[in-house]
């Protein structure tokens, strides 16, 4: 079962062009739109609290008008930080001996054989 899990994890770790981040201008426009919508709701809460004087609704709308600016700033500043980062452990793979500098695969010569003296003196 662990080999299936490892195979699935390595297949998911392949980068894709569709995982590219949203352009900065589109991200800023989206955050600005969310901020303006919440500030519009705040204005409605303020006017609603004024019109509903003496009612329990006045307090609900007043709390909304007080809390909305804080939440609007939090939502507007939570831009590119919403990205998901790959936290999977790194997989180590053995390097082939031909790729290691100083190994006999790079130079093309065979390892030294002390019994075969004729090849050493040529």
Secondary structure, DSSP 8 states (H G I E B T S, - for coil): -HHHHHHHHHHHTS--GGG----HHHHHHHHHHHHHHHHHHHHHHHHHHHHTTTSHHHHHHHHHHHHHHHHHHHHHH-SGGG--------------GGGSTTSHHHH------TT-HHHHT-
